[in-house]
Amino acid sequence: MSGVLRGIATARSALVPRGPAVTQRASLFTRPPKDPLGPVETGIGLGMFALAILGPAGWVLANLESYKKKD
């Protein structure tokens, strides 16, 4: 039985067209930034991320009673 399965697997793999391999290249930069971020820019960025993540959750919790009402 295993010989039959091996033959089927070999036949199926032979039918797959083998084209040229595609080489993927990632564009990574390993140099330091030209203009480093200051503490004000870092604080603004962290604040915006916190607002984007915690804002909707705070909105739902603040309006929880109105969501419980069945109109």
mmCIF file of the N, C-alpha and C atoms, coordinates in Angstrom:
data_MODEL
# 
_entry.id   MODEL 
# 
loop_
_atom_site.group_PDB 
_atom_site.id 
_atom_site.type_symbol 
_atom_site.label_atom_id 
_atom_site.label_alt_id 
_atom_site.label_comp_id 
_atom_site.label_asym_id 
_atom_site.label_entity_id 
_atom_site.label_seq_id 
_atom_site.pdbx_PDB_ins_code 
_atom_site.Cartn_x 
_atom_site.Cartn_y 
_atom_site.Cartn_z 
_atom_site.occupancy 
_atom_site.B_iso_or_equiv 
_atom_site.pdbx_formal_charge 
_atom_site.auth_seq_id 
_atom_site.auth_comp_id 
_atom_site.auth_asym_id 
_atom_site.auth_atom_id 
_atom_site.pdbx_PDB_model_num 
ATOM 1   N N  . MET A 1 1  ? 0.823   -1.195 0.000   1.00 0.00 ? 1  MET A N  1 
ATOM 2   C CA . MET A 1 1  ? 0.000   0.000  0.000   1.00 0.00 ? 1  MET A CA 1 
ATOM 3   C C  . MET A 1 1  ? 0.866   1.257  0.000   1.00 0.00 ? 1  MET A C  1 
ATOM 4   N N  . SER A 1 2  ? 1.970   1.237  0.757   1.00 0.00 ? 2  SER A N  1 
ATOM 5   C CA . SER A 1 2  ? 2.818   2.414  0.800   1.00 0.00 ? 2  SER A CA 1 
ATOM 6   C C  . SER A 1 2  ? 3.476   2.668  -0.551  1.00 0.00 ? 2  SER A C  1 
ATOM 7   N N  . GLY A 1 3  ? 3.720   1.603  -1.335  1.00 0.00 ? 3  GLY A N  1 
ATOM 8   C CA . GLY A 1 3  ? 4.279   1.769  -2.671  1.00 0.00 ? 3  GLY A CA 1 
ATOM 9   C C  . GLY A 1 3  ? 3.314   2.495  -3.587  1.00 0.00 ? 3  GLY A C  1 
ATOM 10  N N  . VAL A 1 4  ? 2.031   2.223  -3.424  1.00 0.00 ? 4  VAL A N  1 
ATOM 11  C CA . VAL A 1 4  ? 1.003   2.905  -4.226  1.00 0.00 ? 4  VAL A CA 1 
ATOM 12  C C  . VAL A 1 4  ? 0.959   4.388  -3.865  1.00 0.00 ? 4  VAL A C  1 
ATOM 13  N N  . LEU A 1 5  ? 0.985   4.679  -2.586  1.00 0.00 ? 5  LEU A N  1 
ATOM 14  C CA . LEU A 1 5  ? 0.949   6.079  -2.151  1.00 0.00 ? 5  LEU A CA 1 
ATOM 15  C C  . LEU A 1 5  ? 2.201   6.825  -2.602  1.00 0.00 ? 5  LEU A C  1 
ATOM 16  N N  . ARG A 1 6  ? 3.346   6.163  -2.546  1.00 0.00 ? 6  ARG A N  1 
ATOM 17  C CA . ARG A 1 6  ? 4.586   6.773  -2.984  1.00 0.00 ? 6  ARG A CA 1 
ATOM 18  C C  . ARG A 1 6  ? 4.532   7.069  -4.483  1.00 0.00 ? 6  ARG A C  1 
ATOM 19  N N  . GLY A 1 7  ? 3.959   6.156  -5.265  1.00 0.00 ? 7  GLY A N  1 
ATOM 20  C CA . GLY A 1 7  ? 3.816   6.355  -6.701  1.00 0.00 ? 7  GLY A CA 1 
ATOM 21  C C  . GLY A 1 7  ? 2.889   7.514  -7.029  1.00 0.00 ? 7  GLY A C  1 
ATOM 22  N N  . ILE A 1 8  ? 1.801   7.643  -6.279  1.00 0.00 ? 8  ILE A N  1 
ATOM 23  C CA . ILE A 1 8  ? 0.862   8.753  -6.494  1.00 0.00 ? 8  ILE A CA 1 
ATOM 24  C C  . ILE A 1 8  ? 1.538   10.082 -6.154  1.00 0.00 ? 8  ILE A C  1 
ATOM 25  N N  . ALA A 1 9  ? 2.269   10.126 -5.056  1.00 0.00 ? 9  ALA A N  1 
ATOM 26  C CA . ALA A 1 9  ? 2.950   11.362 -4.657  1.00 0.00 ? 9  ALA A CA 1 
ATOM 27  C C  . ALA A 1 9  ? 3.997   11.758 -5.686  1.00 0.00 ? 9  ALA A C  1 
ATOM 28  N N  . THR A 1 10 ? 4.710   10.783 -6.225  1.00 0.00 ? 10 THR A N  1 
ATOM 29  C CA . THR A 1 10 ? 5.723   11.072 -7.235  1.00 0.00 ? 10 THR A CA 1 
ATOM 30  C C  . THR A 1 10 ? 5.076   11.583 -8.514  1.00 0.00 ? 10 THR A C  1 
ATOM 31  N N  . ALA A 1 11 ? 3.971   10.963 -8.920  1.00 0.00 ? 11 ALA A N  1 
ATOM 32  C CA . ALA A 1 11 ? 3.278   11.383 -10.135 1.00 0.00 ? 11 ALA A CA 1 
ATOM 33  C C  . ALA A 1 11 ? 2.713   12.789 -9.980  1.00 0.00 ? 11 ALA A C  1 
ATOM 34  N N  . ARG A 1 12 ? 2.173   13.097 -8.825  1.00 0.00 ? 12 ARG A N  1 
ATOM 35  C CA . ARG A 1 12 ? 1.584   14.432 -8.605  1.00 0.00 ? 12 ARG A CA 1 
ATOM 36  C C  . ARG A 1 12 ? 2.665   15.506 -8.576  1.00 0.00 ? 12 ARG A C  1 
ATOM 37  N N  . SER A 1 13 ? 3.822   15.202 -7.975  1.00 0.00 ? 13 SER A N  1 
ATOM 38  C CA . SER A 1 13 ? 4.881   16.198 -7.910  1.00 0.00 ? 13 SER A CA 1 
ATOM 39  C C  . SER A 1 13 ? 5.507   16.422 -9.280  1.00 0.00 ? 13 SER A C  1 
ATOM 40  N N  . ALA A 1 14 ? 5.428   15.424 -10.167 1.00 0.00 ? 14 ALA A N  1 
ATOM 41  C CA . ALA A 1 14 ? 5.971   15.583 -11.508 1.00 0.00 ? 14 ALA A CA 1 
ATOM 42  C C  . ALA A 1 14 ? 5.107   16.513 -12.353 1.00 0.00 ? 14 ALA A C  1 
ATOM 43  N N  . LEU A 1 15 ? 3.822   16.643 -12.020 1.00 0.00 ? 15 LEU A N  1 
ATOM 44  C CA . LEU A 1 15 ? 2.907   17.474 -12.794 1.00 0.00 ? 15 LEU A CA 1 
ATOM 45  C C  . LEU A 1 15 ? 3.013   18.961 -12.457 1.00 0.00 ? 15 LEU A C  1 
ATOM 46  N N  . VAL A 1 16 ? 3.644   19.287 -11.342 1.00 0.00 ? 16 VAL A N  1 
ATOM 47  C CA . VAL A 1 16 ? 3.760   20.683 -10.916 1.00 0.00 ? 16 VAL A CA 1 
ATOM 48  C C  . VAL A 1 16 ? 4.798   21.377 -11.791 1.00 0.00 ? 16 VAL A C  1 
ATOM 49  N N  . PRO A 1 17 ? 4.406   22.473 -12.460 1.00 0.00 ? 17 PRO A N  1 
ATOM 50  C CA . PRO A 1 17 ? 5.403   23.174 -13.295 1.00 0.00 ? 17 PRO A CA 1 
ATOM 51  C C  . PRO A 1 17 ? 6.460   23.834 -12.425 1.00 0.00 ? 17 PRO A C  1 
ATOM 52  N N  . ARG A 1 18 ? 7.675   23.634 -12.788 1.00 0.00 ? 18 ARG A N  1 
ATOM 53  C CA . ARG A 1 18 ? 8.790   24.201 -12.033 1.00 0.00 ? 18 ARG A CA 1 
ATOM 54  C C  . ARG A 1 18 ? 9.360   25.372 -12.818 1.00 0.00 ? 18 ARG A C  1 
ATOM 55  N N  . GLY A 1 19 ? 9.023   26.574 -12.402 1.00 0.00 ? 19 GLY A N  1 
ATOM 56  C CA . GLY A 1 19 ? 9.538   27.766 -13.061 1.00 0.00 ? 19 GLY A CA 1 
ATOM 57  C C  . GLY A 1 19 ? 10.798  28.243 -12.385 1.00 0.00 ? 19 GLY A C  1 
ATOM 58  N N  . PRO A 1 20 ? 11.325  29.356 -12.841 1.00 0.00 ? 20 PRO A N  1 
ATOM 59  C CA . PRO A 1 20 ? 12.528  29.895 -12.187 1.00 0.00 ? 20 PRO A CA 1 
ATOM 60  C C  . PRO A 1 20 ? 12.190  30.330 -10.758 1.00 0.00 ? 20 PRO A C  1 
ATOM 61  N N  . ALA A 1 21 ? 13.105  30.074 -9.870  1.00 0.00 ? 21 ALA A N  1 
ATOM 62  C CA . ALA A 1 21 ? 12.900  30.418 -8.467  1.00 0.00 ? 21 ALA A CA 1 
ATOM 63  C C  . ALA A 1 21 ? 12.921  31.935 -8.300  1.00 0.00 ? 21 ALA A C  1 
ATOM 64  N N  . VAL A 1 22 ? 11.964  32.441 -7.533  1.00 0.00 ? 22 VAL A N  1 
ATOM 65  C CA . VAL A 1 22 ? 11.882  33.873 -7.276  1.00 0.00 ? 22 VAL A CA 1 
ATOM 66  C C  . VAL A 1 22 ? 12.681  34.183 -6.022  1.00 0.00 ? 22 VAL A C  1 
ATOM 67  N N  . THR A 1 23 ? 13.605  35.082 -6.146  1.00 0.00 ? 23 THR A N  1 
ATOM 68  C CA . THR A 1 23 ? 14.403  35.483 -4.998  1.00 0.00 ? 23 THR A CA 1 
ATOM 69  C C  . THR A 1 23 ? 13.797  36.741 -4.396  1.00 0.00 ? 23 THR A C  1 
ATOM 70  N N  . GLN A 1 24 ? 13.437  36.662 -3.137  1.00 0.00 ? 24 GLN A N  1 
ATOM 71  C CA . GLN A 1 24 ? 12.856  37.813 -2.459  1.00 0.00 ? 24 GLN A CA 1 
ATOM 72  C C  . GLN A 1 24 ? 13.955  38.533 -1.700  1.00 0.00 ? 24 GLN A C  1 
ATOM 73  N N  . ARG A 1 25 ? 13.964  39.839 -1.825  1.00 0.00 ? 25 ARG A N  1 
ATOM 74  C CA . ARG A 1 25 ? 14.964  40.631 -1.128  1.00 0.00 ? 25 ARG A CA 1 
ATOM 75  C C  . ARG A 1 25 ? 14.259  41.674 -0.275  1.00 0.00 ? 25 ARG A C  1 
ATOM 76  N N  . ALA A 1 26 ? 14.619  41.738 0.957   1.00 0.00 ? 26 ALA A N  1 
ATOM 77  C CA . ALA A 1 26 ? 14.051  42.728 1.853   1.00 0.00 ? 26 ALA A CA 1 
ATOM 78  C C  . ALA A 1 26 ? 14.921  43.971 1.819   1.00 0.00 ? 26 ALA A C  1 
ATOM 79  N N  . SER A 1 27 ? 14.275  45.119 1.886   1.00 0.00 ? 27 SER A N  1 
ATOM 80  C CA . SER A 1 27 ? 15.044  46.358 1.902   1.00 0.00 ? 27 SER A CA 1 
ATOM 81  C C  . SER A 1 27 ? 15.220  46.798 3.356   1.00 0.00 ? 27 SER A C  1 
ATOM 82  N N  . LEU A 1 28 ? 16.298  46.387 3.944   1.00 0.00 ? 28 LEU A N  1 
ATOM 83  C CA . LEU A 1 28 ? 16.602  46.734 5.326   1.00 0.00 ? 28 LEU A CA 1 
ATOM 84  C C  . LEU A 1 28 ? 17.731  47.759 5.347   1.00 0.00 ? 28 LEU A C  1 
ATOM 85  N N  . PHE A 1 29 ? 17.597  48.720 6.228   1.00 0.00 ? 29 PHE A N  1 
ATOM 86  C CA . PHE A 1 29 ? 18.628  49.733 6.385   1.00 0.00 ? 29 PHE A CA 1 
ATOM 87  C C  . PHE A 1 29 ? 19.253  49.558 7.752   1.00 0.00 ? 29 PHE A C  1 
ATOM 88  N N  . THR A 1 30 ? 20.558  49.453 7.792   1.00 0.00 ? 30 THR A N  1 
ATOM 89  C CA . THR A 1 30 ? 21.232  49.206 9.058   1.00 0.00 ? 30 THR A CA 1 
ATOM 90  C C  . THR A 1 30 ? 21.987  50.420 9.563   1.00 0.00 ? 30 THR A C  1 
ATOM 91  N N  . ARG A 1 31 ? 21.851  51.524 8.862   1.00 0.00 ? 31 ARG A N  1 
ATOM 92  C CA . ARG A 1 31 ? 22.530  52.731 9.318   1.00 0.00 ? 31 ARG A CA 1 
ATOM 93  C C  . ARG A 1 31 ? 21.685  53.455 10.352  1.00 0.00 ? 31 ARG A C  1 
ATOM 94  N N  . PRO A 1 32 ? 22.302  54.259 11.206  1.00 0.00 ? 32 PRO A N  1 
ATOM 95  C CA . PRO A 1 32 ? 21.514  55.071 12.136  1.00 0.00 ? 32 PRO A CA 1 
ATOM 96  C C  . PRO A 1 32 ? 20.745  56.137 11.359  1.00 0.00 ? 32 PRO A C  1 
ATOM 97  N N  . PRO A 1 33 ? 19.669  56.660 11.934  1.00 0.00 ? 33 PRO A N  1 
ATOM 98  C CA . PRO A 1 33 ? 18.876  57.666 11.223  1.00 0.00 ? 33 PRO A CA 1 
ATOM 99  C C  . PRO A 1 33 ? 19.667  58.955 11.017  1.00 0.00 ? 33 PRO A C  1 
ATOM 100 N N  . LYS A 1 34 ? 19.293  59.697 9.967   1.00 0.00 ? 34 LYS A N  1 
ATOM 101 C CA . LYS A 1 34 ? 19.984  60.961 9.691   1.00 0.00 ? 34 LYS A CA 1 
ATOM 102 C C  . LYS A 1 34 ? 19.702  61.980 10.789  1.00 0.00 ? 34 LYS A C  1 
ATOM 103 N N  . ASP A 1 35 ? 18.440  62.074 11.203  1.00 0.00 ? 35 ASP A N  1 
ATOM 104 C CA . ASP A 1 35 ? 18.046  62.997 12.274  1.00 0.00 ? 35 ASP A CA 1 
ATOM 105 C C  . ASP A 1 35 ? 17.434  62.178 13.403  1.00 0.00 ? 35 ASP A C  1 
ATOM 106 N N  . PRO A 1 36 ? 18.128  62.018 14.533  1.00 0.00 ? 36 PRO A N  1 
ATOM 107 C CA . PRO A 1 36 ? 17.565  61.241 15.630  1.00 0.00 ? 36 PRO A CA 1 
ATOM 108 C C  . PRO A 1 36 ? 16.346  61.941 16.226  1.00 0.00 ? 36 PRO A C  1 
ATOM 109 N N  . LEU A 1 37 ? 15.407  61.150 16.751  1.00 0.00 ? 37 LEU A N  1 
ATOM 110 C CA . LEU A 1 37 ? 14.197  61.691 17.359  1.00 0.00 ? 37 LEU A CA 1 
ATOM 111 C C  . LEU A 1 37 ? 14.515  62.254 18.739  1.00 0.00 ? 37 LEU A C  1 
ATOM 112 N N  . GLY A 1 38 ? 13.901  63.368 19.042  1.00 0.00 ? 38 GLY A N  1 
ATOM 113 C CA . GLY A 1 38 ? 14.073  63.979 20.347  1.00 0.00 ? 38 GLY A CA 1 
ATOM 114 C C  . GLY A 1 38 ? 13.050  63.448 21.338  1.00 0.00 ? 38 GLY A C  1 
ATOM 115 N N  . PRO A 1 39 ? 13.153  63.866 22.590  1.00 0.00 ? 39 PRO A N  1 
ATOM 116 C CA . PRO A 1 39 ? 12.214  63.378 23.607  1.00 0.00 ? 39 PRO A CA 1 
ATOM 117 C C  . PRO A 1 39 ? 10.781  63.852 23.370  1.00 0.00 ? 39 PRO A C  1 
ATOM 118 N N  . VAL A 1 40 ? 10.597  65.036 22.794  1.00 0.00 ? 40 VAL A N  1 
ATOM 119 C CA . VAL A 1 40 ? 9.248   65.541 22.535  1.00 0.00 ? 40 VAL A CA 1 
ATOM 120 C C  . VAL A 1 40 ? 8.576   64.704 21.447  1.00 0.00 ? 40 VAL A C  1 
ATOM 121 N N  . GLU A 1 41 ? 9.312   64.413 20.371  1.00 0.00 ? 41 GLU A N  1 
ATOM 122 C CA . GLU A 1 41 ? 8.750   63.599 19.292  1.00 0.00 ? 41 GLU A CA 1 
ATOM 123 C C  . GLU A 1 41 ? 8.454   62.183 19.763  1.00 0.00 ? 41 GLU A C  1 
ATOM 124 N N  . THR A 1 42 ? 9.322   61.636 20.611  1.00 0.00 ? 42 THR A N  1 
ATOM 125 C CA . THR A 1 42 ? 9.099   60.301 21.151  1.00 0.00 ? 42 THR A CA 1 
ATOM 126 C C  . THR A 1 42 ? 7.854   60.289 22.034  1.00 0.00 ? 42 THR A C  1 
ATOM 127 N N  . GLY A 1 43 ? 7.692   61.298 22.858  1.00 0.00 ? 43 GLY A N  1 
ATOM 128 C CA . GLY A 1 43 ? 6.514   61.386 23.728  1.00 0.00 ? 43 GLY A CA 1 
ATOM 129 C C  . GLY A 1 43 ? 5.230   61.531 22.932  1.00 0.00 ? 43 GLY A C  1 
ATOM 130 N N  . ILE A 1 44 ? 5.262   62.324 21.872  1.00 0.00 ? 44 ILE A N  1 
ATOM 131 C CA . ILE A 1 44 ? 4.073   62.487 21.035  1.00 0.00 ? 44 ILE A CA 1 
ATOM 132 C C  . ILE A 1 44 ? 3.725   61.163 20.353  1.00 0.00 ? 44 ILE A C  1 
ATOM 133 N N  . GLY A 1 45 ? 4.726   60.465 19.852  1.00 0.00 ? 45 GLY A N  1 
ATOM 134 C CA . GLY A 1 45 ? 4.483   59.175 19.208  1.00 0.00 ? 45 GLY A CA 1 
ATOM 135 C C  . GLY A 1 45 ? 3.905   58.146 20.166  1.00 0.00 ? 45 GLY A C  1 
ATOM 136 N N  . LEU A 1 46 ? 4.464   58.048 21.359  1.00 0.00 ? 46 LEU A N  1 
ATOM 137 C CA . LEU A 1 46 ? 3.951   57.103 22.350  1.00 0.00 ? 46 LEU A CA 1 
ATOM 138 C C  . LEU A 1 46 ? 2.543   57.483 22.798  1.00 0.00 ? 46 LEU A C  1 
ATOM 139 N N  . GLY A 1 47 ? 2.294   58.780 22.933  1.00 0.00 ? 47 GLY A N  1 
ATOM 140 C CA . GLY A 1 47 ? 0.955   59.236 23.305  1.00 0.00 ? 47 GLY A CA 1 
ATOM 141 C C  . GLY A 1 47 ? -0.084  58.908 22.248  1.00 0.00 ? 47 GLY A C  1 
ATOM 142 N N  . MET A 1 48 ? 0.279   59.065 20.981  1.00 0.00 ? 48 MET A N  1 
ATOM 143 C CA . MET A 1 48 ? -0.663  58.755 19.901  1.00 0.00 ? 48 MET A CA 1 
ATOM 144 C C  . MET A 1 48 ? -0.946  57.249 19.830  1.00 0.00 ? 48 MET A C  1 
ATOM 145 N N  . PHE A 1 49 ? 0.095   56.432 20.031  1.00 0.00 ? 49 PHE A N  1 
ATOM 146 C CA . PHE A 1 49 ? -0.134  54.989 20.059  1.00 0.00 ? 49 PHE A CA 1 
ATOM 147 C C  . PHE A 1 49 ? -1.046  54.611 21.221  1.00 0.00 ? 49 PHE A C  1 
ATOM 148 N N  . ALA A 1 50 ? -0.815  55.171 22.395  1.00 0.00 ? 50 ALA A N  1 
ATOM 149 C CA . ALA A 1 50 ? -1.650  54.871 23.556  1.00 0.00 ? 50 ALA A CA 1 
ATOM 150 C C  . ALA A 1 50 ? -3.088  55.307 23.309  1.00 0.00 ? 50 ALA A C  1 
ATOM 151 N N  . LEU A 1 51 ? -3.269  56.469 22.703  1.00 0.00 ? 51 LEU A N  1 
ATOM 152 C CA . LEU A 1 51 ? -4.612  56.951 22.398  1.00 0.00 ? 51 LEU A CA 1 
ATOM 153 C C  . LEU A 1 51 ? -5.303  56.047 21.380  1.00 0.00 ? 51 LEU A C  1 
ATOM 154 N N  . ALA A 1 52 ? -4.573  55.601 20.384  1.00 0.00 ? 52 ALA A N  1 
ATOM 155 C CA . ALA A 1 52 ? -5.155  54.740 19.352  1.00 0.00 ? 52 ALA A CA 1 
ATOM 156 C C  . ALA A 1 52 ? -5.556  53.379 19.921  1.00 0.00 ? 52 ALA A C  1 
ATOM 157 N N  . ILE A 1 53 ? -4.807  52.895 20.904  1.00 0.00 ? 53 ILE A N  1 
ATOM 158 C CA . ILE A 1 53 ? -5.110  51.577 21.463  1.00 0.00 ? 53 ILE A CA 1 
ATOM 159 C C  . ILE A 1 53 ? -6.122  51.677 22.604  1.00 0.00 ? 53 ILE A C  1 
ATOM 160 N N  . LEU A 1 54 ? -5.937  52.625 23.496  1.00 0.00 ? 54 LEU A N  1 
ATOM 161 C CA . LEU A 1 54 ? -6.785  52.717 24.682  1.00 0.00 ? 54 LEU A CA 1 
ATOM 162 C C  . LEU A 1 54 ? -8.021  53.585 24.475  1.00 0.00 ? 54 LEU A C  1 
ATOM 163 N N  . GLY A 1 55 ? -8.025  54.438 23.466  1.00 0.00 ? 55 GLY A N  1 
ATOM 164 C CA . GLY A 1 55 ? -9.159  55.330 23.226  1.00 0.00 ? 55 GLY A CA 1 
ATOM 165 C C  . GLY A 1 55 ? -10.466 54.605 22.977  1.00 0.00 ? 55 GLY A C  1 
ATOM 166 N N  . PRO A 1 56 ? -10.522 53.678 22.022  1.00 0.00 ? 56 PRO A N  1 
ATOM 167 C CA . PRO A 1 56 ? -11.784 52.972 21.791  1.00 0.00 ? 56 PRO A CA 1 
ATOM 168 C C  . PRO A 1 56 ? -12.264 52.173 23.003  1.00 0.00 ? 56 PRO A C  1 
ATOM 169 N N  . ALA A 1 57 ? -11.340 51.559 23.727  1.00 0.00 ? 57 ALA A N  1 
ATOM 170 C CA . ALA A 1 57 ? -11.727 50.810 24.921  1.00 0.00 ? 57 ALA A CA 1 
ATOM 171 C C  . ALA A 1 57 ? -12.297 51.751 25.978  1.00 0.00 ? 57 ALA A C  1 
ATOM 172 N N  . GLY A 1 58 ? -11.696 52.918 26.134  1.00 0.00 ? 58 GLY A N  1 
ATOM 173 C CA . GLY A 1 58 ? -12.222 53.907 27.090  1.00 0.00 ? 58 GLY A CA 1 
ATOM 174 C C  . GLY A 1 58 ? -13.588 54.414 26.682  1.00 0.00 ? 58 GLY A C  1 
ATOM 175 N N  . TRP A 1 59 ? -13.797 54.590 25.369  1.00 0.00 ? 59 TRP A N  1 
ATOM 176 C CA . TRP A 1 59 ? -15.103 55.046 24.881  1.00 0.00 ? 59 TRP A CA 1 
ATOM 177 C C  . TRP A 1 59 ? -16.193 54.024 25.204  1.00 0.00 ? 59 TRP A C  1 
ATOM 178 N N  . VAL A 1 60 ? -15.895 52.760 24.987  1.00 0.00 ? 60 VAL A N  1 
ATOM 179 C CA . VAL A 1 60 ? -16.873 51.714 25.280  1.00 0.00 ? 60 VAL A CA 1 
ATOM 180 C C  . VAL A 1 60 ? -17.163 51.657 26.763  1.00 0.00 ? 60 VAL A C  1 
ATOM 181 N N  . LEU A 1 61 ? -16.127 51.728 27.588  1.00 0.00 ? 61 LEU A N  1 
ATOM 182 C CA . LEU A 1 61 ? -16.356 51.677 29.032  1.00 0.00 ? 61 LEU A CA 1 
ATOM 183 C C  . LEU A 1 61 ? -17.111 52.898 29.534  1.00 0.00 ? 61 LEU A C  1 
ATOM 184 N N  . ALA A 1 62 ? -16.867 54.069 28.938  1.00 0.00 ? 62 ALA A N  1 
ATOM 185 C CA . ALA A 1 62 ? -17.574 55.277 29.368  1.00 0.00 ? 62 ALA A CA 1 
ATOM 186 C C  . ALA A 1 62 ? -19.040 55.241 28.972  1.00 0.00 ? 62 ALA A C  1 
ATOM 187 N N  . ASN A 1 63 ? -19.367 54.571 27.883  1.00 0.00 ? 63 ASN A N  1 
ATOM 188 C CA . ASN A 1 63 ? -20.744 54.513 27.399  1.00 0.00 ? 63 ASN A CA 1 
ATOM 189 C C  . ASN A 1 63 ? -21.370 53.140 27.591  1.00 0.00 ? 63 ASN A C  1 
ATOM 190 N N  . LEU A 1 64 ? -20.897 52.400 28.574  1.00 0.00 ? 64 LEU A N  1 
ATOM 191 C CA . LEU A 1 64 ? -21.352 51.035 28.782  1.00 0.00 ? 64 LEU A CA 1 
ATOM 192 C C  . LEU A 1 64 ? -22.843 50.971 29.113  1.00 0.00 ? 64 LEU A C  1 
ATOM 193 N N  . GLU A 1 65 ? -23.334 51.909 29.880  1.00 0.00 ? 65 GLU A N  1 
ATOM 194 C CA . GLU A 1 65 ? -24.750 51.900 30.263  1.00 0.00 ? 65 GLU A CA 1 
ATOM 195 C C  . GLU A 1 65 ? -25.644 52.090 29.047  1.00 0.00 ? 65 GLU A C  1 
ATOM 196 N N  . SER A 1 66 ? -25.251 52.927 28.121  1.00 0.00 ? 66 SER A N  1 
ATOM 197 C CA . SER A 1 66 ? -26.084 53.124 26.931  1.00 0.00 ? 66 SER A CA 1 
ATOM 198 C C  . SER A 1 66 ? -26.040 51.899 26.026  1.00 0.00 ? 66 SER A C  1 
ATOM 199 N N  . TYR A 1 67 ? -24.982 51.125 26.069  1.00 0.00 ? 67 TYR A N  1 
ATOM 200 C CA . TYR A 1 67 ? -24.914 49.902 25.276  1.00 0.00 ? 67 TYR A CA 1 
ATOM 201 C C  . TYR A 1 67 ? -25.764 48.794 25.882  1.00 0.00 ? 67 TYR A C  1 
ATOM 202 N N  . LYS A 1 68 ? -25.995 48.848 27.204  1.00 0.00 ? 68 LYS A N  1 
ATOM 203 C CA . LYS A 1 68 ? -26.798 47.823 27.870  1.00 0.00 ? 68 LYS A CA 1 
ATOM 204 C C  . LYS A 1 68 ? -28.283 47.996 27.614  1.00 0.00 ? 68 LYS A C  1 
ATOM 205 N N  . LYS A 1 69 ? -28.723 49.214 27.292  1.00 0.00 ? 69 LYS A N  1 
ATOM 206 C CA . LYS A 1 69 ? -30.146 49.481 27.081  1.00 0.00 ? 69 LYS A CA 1 
ATOM 207 C C  . LYS A 1 69 ? -30.645 48.743 25.852  1.00 0.00 ? 69 LYS A C  1 
ATOM 208 N N  . LYS A 1 70 ? -31.858 48.194 25.970  1.00 0.00 ? 70 LYS A N  1 
ATOM 209 C CA . LYS A 1 70 ? -32.493 47.565 24.830  1.00 0.00 ? 70 LYS A CA 1 
ATOM 210 C C  . LYS A 1 70 ? -33.564 48.522 24.320  1.00 0.00 ? 70 LYS A C  1 
ATOM 211 N N  . ASP A 1 71 ? -33.301 49.118 23.169  1.00 0.00 ? 71 ASP A N  1 
ATOM 212 C CA . ASP A 1 71 ? -34.270 50.086 22.615  1.00 0.00 ? 71 ASP A CA 1 
ATOM 213 C C  . ASP A 1 71 ? -35.282 49.408 21.753  1.00 0.00 ? 71 ASP A C  1 
# 
